[in-house]
Amino acid sequence: MQITMRQEKLATNGQPPLVGDQLPDFNLTVSDGSVQRAANLITKPTLISVVPNINTSVCSISTKRFNGEVDKYDGINFYTISTNTTDEQKNWCAAEGVKKMKLLSDKELDFGKKMGLYVEAAGIDARSIWIVDADRKVLYQELIQEMTNEPNYDAALTFLDSLK
């Protein structure tokens, strides 16, 4: 998939899943350092916000915005995935006061590579939003073409509202 970062053309390692597809089985590292499979993380409808680097402004804004929405959605998991280490994610959460949004590390790049979101030239995963059901079927996706742009929060949250 073709994307840009500050207007520089980049490419991901493949084509991400489409609405109706099932997410691949991937591994991510949780805050306690353990590695969890997708099947263990996605046990109910889930919003996944993929950010390239939690320590950048747009990634920070995006994660804080979704963190502020978590309480409005019973029965929905909210995750942010970045290629940062769990320590970097914990430090960011402590500095920003984020307690509800769960951050997951793709430092090993398993998620990004299996999802077709890995940008080798930058060593990051492409910014995107995913809403999946408990069986990991993609119900909604937003693939942000310019990595410095924020996602369409209202569209994702409106879609979540339709699941209530």
DRENFI-660411 format. One record per residue (C-alpha): x, y, z; residue in three letters; residue number from 1. Coordinates in pm, 1 decimal, decimal comma, m for minus. Example, Ala and Ser with C-alpha at 12.3 -4.5 7.8 and 13.67 -1.06 7.14 Angstrom:
[[1230,0; m450,0; 780,0]; "Ala"; 1],
[[1367,0; m106,0; 714,0]; "Ser"; 2],
END
This chain:
[[0,0; 0,0; 0,0]; "Met"; 1],
[[129,4; 346,7; m84,7]; "Gln"; 2],
[[135,9; 612,3; 188,8]; "Ile"; 3],
[[322,3; 934,8; 257,0]; "Thr"; 4],
[[496,9; 1088,0; 555,2]; "Met"; 5],
[[544,7; 1464,0; 526,6]; "Arg"; 6],
[[468,5; 1417,3; 154,9]; "Gln"; 7],
[[754,3; 1162,9; 114,9]; "Glu"; 8],
[[628,6; 853,5; m65,6]; "Lys"; 9],
[[652,1; 530,3; 132,0]; "Leu"; 10],
[[510,3; 182,0; 95,7]; "Ala"; 11],
[[389,6; m78,8; 338,5]; "Thr"; 12],
[[498,7; m440,3; 309,2]; "Asn"; 13],
[[163,8; m554,3; 170,8]; "Gly"; 14],
[[m204,5; m495,3; 135,3]; "Gln"; 15],
[[m392,9; m464,1; 466,4]; "Pro"; 16],
[[m708,8; m668,8; 528,3]; "Pro"; 17],
[[m1034,4; m536,0; 386,1]; "Leu"; 18],
[[m1370,4; m496,9; 554,7]; "Val"; 19],
[[m1511,2; m848,7; 578,2]; "Gly"; 20],
[[m1168,0; m1014,7; 605,3]; "Asp"; 21],
[[m1042,3; m1172,4; 924,0]; "Gln"; 22],
[[m735,3; m1026,1; 1091,6]; "Leu"; 23],
[[m436,6; m1261,4; 1085,0]; "Pro"; 24],
[[m319,6; m1423,3; 1406,4]; "Asp"; 25],
[[m47,1; m1193,7; 1537,9]; "Phe"; 26],
[[154,5; m1148,5; 1854,9]; "Asn"; 27],
[[191,3; m828,5; 2057,7]; "Leu"; 28],
[[365,7; m747,5; 2383,9]; "Thr"; 29],
[[149,6; m620,4; 2668,7]; "Val"; 30],
[[259,4; m387,4; 2948,9]; "Ser"; 31],
[[376,0; m669,4; 3179,1]; "Asp"; 32],
[[616,7; m788,7; 2907,1]; "Gly"; 33],
[[422,5; m1100,0; 2814,9]; "Ser"; 34],
[[345,4; m1180,4; 2454,0]; "Val"; 35],
[[m20,7; m1227,0; 2368,2]; "Gln"; 36],
[[m182,5; m1371,9; 2058,1]; "Arg"; 37],
[[m461,7; m1190,7; 1876,6]; "Ala"; 38],
[[m711,7; m1454,4; 1991,7]; "Ala"; 39],
[[m633,4; m1368,8; 2356,3]; "Asn"; 40],
[[m656,5; m992,2; 2301,3]; "Leu"; 41],
[[m965,3; m975,8; 2081,7]; "Ile"; 42],
[[m1237,2; m1143,2; 2286,6]; "Thr"; 43],
[[m1514,9; m895,6; 2209,2]; "Lys"; 44],
[[m1567,2; m610,8; 1961,6]; "Pro"; 45],
[[m1243,9; m412,4; 1954,1]; "Thr"; 46],
[[m1121,9; m75,6; 1829,9]; "Leu"; 47],
[[m752,8; m84,3; 1734,9]; "Ile"; 48],
[[m572,7; 242,4; 1676,3]; "Ser"; 49],
[[m235,7; 185,0; 1509,1]; "Val"; 50],
[[11,1; 469,0; 1558,2]; "Val"; 51],
[[366,3; 484,8; 1421,7]; "Pro"; 52],
[[535,1; 627,0; 1735,8]; "Asn"; 53],
[[354,2; 712,2; 2058,5]; "Ile"; 54],
[[610,2; 985,7; 2130,8]; "Asn"; 55],
[[504,2; 1204,2; 1838,2]; "Thr"; 56],
[[232,5; 1468,6; 1847,5]; "Ser"; 57],
[[m30,8; 1314,5; 1620,0]; "Val"; 58],
[[7,8; 970,6; 1779,6]; "Cys"; 59],
[[m22,4; 1127,1; 2123,6]; "Ser"; 60],
[[m330,9; 1329,3; 2027,5]; "Ile"; 61],
[[m497,4; 1024,7; 1872,6]; "Ser"; 62],
[[m434,8; 798,5; 2170,9]; "Thr"; 63],
[[m553,0; 1061,4; 2419,8]; "Lys"; 64],
[[m868,6; 1120,7; 2214,0]; "Arg"; 65],
[[m965,4; 751,9; 2213,2]; "Phe"; 66],
[[m868,6; 722,3; 2581,8]; "Asn"; 67],
[[m1130,9; 988,2; 2651,6]; "Gly"; 68],
[[m1399,4; 782,1; 2477,1]; "Glu"; 69],
[[m1342,3; 439,9; 2638,5]; "Val"; 70],
[[m1599,3; 479,5; 2918,9]; "Asp"; 71],
[[m1878,6; 550,9; 2669,5]; "Lys"; 72],
[[m1853,1; 202,6; 2516,7]; "Tyr"; 73],
[[m1931,0; m93,6; 2740,0]; "Asp"; 74],
[[m1830,0; m425,1; 2592,1]; "Gly"; 75],
[[m1567,4; m279,1; 2355,6]; "Ile"; 76],
[[m1189,9; m323,0; 2386,7]; "Asn"; 77],
[[m981,8; m15,2; 2301,0]; "Phe"; 78],
[[m616,6; m75,2; 2204,2]; "Tyr"; 79],
[[m339,5; 143,1; 2069,2]; "Thr"; 80],
[[m61,2; m44,1; 1891,2]; "Ile"; 81],
[[276,5; 114,2; 1822,5]; "Ser"; 82],
[[627,3; m7,4; 1747,6]; "Thr"; 83],
[[749,1; 151,4; 2072,4]; "Asn"; 84],
[[873,6; m68,9; 2355,4]; "Thr"; 85],
[[642,8; m135,5; 2649,7]; "Thr"; 86],
[[868,5; 83,5; 2866,5]; "Asp"; 87],
[[833,2; 374,1; 2622,5]; "Glu"; 88],
[[457,0; 320,5; 2622,5]; "Gln"; 89],
[[439,8; 308,4; 3005,4]; "Lys"; 90],
[[646,8; 626,6; 3031,7]; "Asn"; 91],
[[420,4; 801,9; 2781,3]; "Trp"; 92],
[[103,9; 688,7; 2965,1]; "Cys"; 93],
[[243,8; 813,0; 3297,0]; "Ala"; 94],
[[344,6; 1149,5; 3148,6]; "Ala"; 95],
[[11,1; 1198,2; 2969,0]; "Glu"; 96],
[[m219,6; 1055,8; 3237,8]; "Gly"; 97],
[[m359,6; 787,9; 3006,4]; "Val"; 98],
[[m500,6; 502,7; 3212,6]; "Lys"; 99],
[[m789,6; 351,4; 3017,2]; "Lys"; 100],
[[m654,0; 294,8; 2666,7]; "Met"; 101],
[[m443,8; m20,9; 2658,9]; "Lys"; 102],
[[m117,2; 16,7; 2471,3]; "Leu"; 103],
[[32,7; m284,9; 2298,5]; "Leu"; 104],
[[385,0; m305,2; 2160,4]; "Ser"; 105],
[[466,4; m427,1; 1811,0]; "Asp"; 106],
[[839,7; m384,9; 1871,2]; "Lys"; 107],
[[890,9; m731,2; 1715,0]; "Glu"; 108],
[[693,0; m612,6; 1406,3]; "Leu"; 109],
[[477,6; m927,6; 1393,6]; "Asp"; 110],
[[149,7; m734,5; 1379,7]; "Phe"; 111],
[[265,0; m480,3; 1121,7]; "Gly"; 112],
[[416,0; m739,5; 889,9]; "Lys"; 113],
[[118,4; m977,4; 906,6]; "Lys"; 114],
[[m128,3; m689,8; 859,1]; "Met"; 115],
[[56,6; m540,8; 558,8]; "Gly"; 116],
[[110,7; m220,1; 759,4]; "Leu"; 117],
[[485,1; m236,8; 814,9]; "Tyr"; 118],
[[681,5; 49,8; 657,1]; "Val"; 119],
[[1034,3; m86,7; 631,2]; "Glu"; 120],
[[1191,0; 243,0; 519,5]; "Ala"; 121],
[[1078,0; 407,4; 844,5]; "Ala"; 122],
[[1071,1; 104,4; 1077,3]; "Gly"; 123],
[[709,9; 174,4; 1181,6]; "Ile"; 124],
[[356,0; 52,2; 1127,6]; "Asp"; 125],
[[124,9; 270,6; 918,0]; "Ala"; 126],
[[m138,2; 476,7; 1100,4]; "Arg"; 127],
[[m479,0; 312,6; 1079,4]; "Ser"; 128],
[[m801,2; 242,9; 1268,6]; "Ile"; 129],
[[m964,6; m97,8; 1285,1]; "Trp"; 130],
[[m1289,2; m213,2; 1439,7]; "Ile"; 131],
[[m1327,8; m589,5; 1453,1]; "Val"; 132],
[[m1575,0; m831,3; 1605,1]; "Asp"; 133],
[[m1490,1; m1102,2; 1860,4]; "Ala"; 134],
[[m1391,9; m1335,5; 1575,0]; "Asp"; 135],
[[m1142,7; m1076,6; 1440,7]; "Arg"; 136],
[[m1359,8; m1002,4; 1135,6]; "Lys"; 137],
[[m1291,0; m650,2; 1008,4]; "Val"; 138],
[[m1607,7; m441,5; 1040,4]; "Leu"; 139],
[[m1447,0; m99,5; 983,2]; "Tyr"; 140],
[[m1109,2; 29,7; 872,0]; "Gln"; 141],
[[m946,8; 361,2; 804,1]; "Glu"; 142],
[[m607,0; 357,6; 637,4]; "Leu"; 143],
[[m457,3; 702,6; 680,3]; "Ile"; 144],
[[m267,3; 787,6; 363,1]; "Gln"; 145],
[[m57,4; 1073,9; 508,3]; "Glu"; 146],
[[102,5; 956,9; 832,8]; "Met"; 147],
[[102,4; 1307,7; 984,1]; "Thr"; 148],
[[m279,4; 1329,4; 957,4]; "Asn"; 149],
[[m515,0; 1234,0; 1237,5]; "Glu"; 150],
[[m778,4; 967,4; 1179,1]; "Pro"; 151],
[[m1146,6; 1046,5; 1137,5]; "Asn"; 152],
[[m1244,7; 1000,8; 1501,7]; "Tyr"; 153],
[[m1610,4; 1083,8; 1442,0]; "Asp"; 154],
[[m1649,6; 817,1; 1173,5]; "Ala"; 155],
[[m1492,7; 547,4; 1392,0]; "Ala"; 156],
[[m1696,3; 644,5; 1698,1]; "Leu"; 157],
[[m2018,3; 669,5; 1495,7]; "Thr"; 158],
[[m1950,1; 319,1; 1370,1]; "Phe"; 159],
[[m1898,7; 199,6; 1729,8]; "Leu"; 160],
[[m2230,1; 364,5; 1820,6]; "Asp"; 161],
[[m2399,2; 152,5; 1554,7]; "Ser"; 162],
[[m2279,9; m162,6; 1734,9]; "Leu"; 163],
[[m2462,3; m72,5; 2057,9]; "Lys"; 164],
END
